[in-house]
Amino acid sequence: MLSYAKAEAFCEAKTRHPLVKPGPIDARRAQKANWSDPAMRSKLADAHAMARGDDEKAARILGVSLGSARLAKKRHLDAAAVGSRQKVS
């Protein structure tokens, strides 16, 4: 386990775009990403398109934490796809 942790820390330190550390749950609103903004949603879609669905790579591109990128994808991208499929049927 220790060697895994060291290897992960070493690889993370050498990356071009390191992952953002998750903030506190009770962080101020100004410290969080505003996913209701249409520009931010388009950046989210572009990042996931460039990352080909890889949440970690998309988080690095956006400069947000991994959890934030996953949750935004689930709430905004996947929900939009499900909503558009329901309207077509």
Secondary structure in CASP SS format (residue, H / E / C, confidence):
PFRMAT SS
TARGET T0000
AUTHOR 0000-0000-0000
METHOD secondary structure of the structure
MODEL  1
M C 1.00
L H 1.00
S H 1.00
Y H 1.00
A H 1.00
K H 1.00
A H 1.00
E H 1.00
A H 1.00
F H 1.00
C H 1.00
E H 1.00
A H 1.00
K H 1.00
T C 1.00
R C 1.00
H C 1.00
P C 1.00
L C 1.00
V C 1.00
K C 1.00
P C 1.00
G C 1.00
P C 1.00
I C 1.00
D C 1.00
A C 1.00
R C 1.00
R H 1.00
A H 1.00
Q H 1.00
K C 1.00
A C 1.00
N C 1.00
W C 1.00
S C 1.00
D C 1.00
P H 1.00
A H 1.00
M H 1.00
R H 1.00
S H 1.00
K H 1.00
L H 1.00
A H 1.00
D H 1.00
A H 1.00
H H 1.00
A H 1.00
M H 1.00
A H 1.00
R C 1.00
G C 1.00
D C 1.00
D H 1.00
E H 1.00
K H 1.00
A H 1.00
A H 1.00
R H 1.00
I H 1.00
L H 1.00
G C 1.00
V C 1.00
S C 1.00
L H 1.00
G H 1.00
S H 1.00
A H 1.00
R H 1.00
L H 1.00
A H 1.00
K H 1.00
K H 1.00
R H 1.00
H H 1.00
L H 1.00
D H 1.00
A H 1.00
A H 1.00
A H 1.00
V H 1.00
G H 1.00
S H 1.00
R H 1.00
Q H 1.00
K H 1.00
V H 1.00
S C 1.00
END
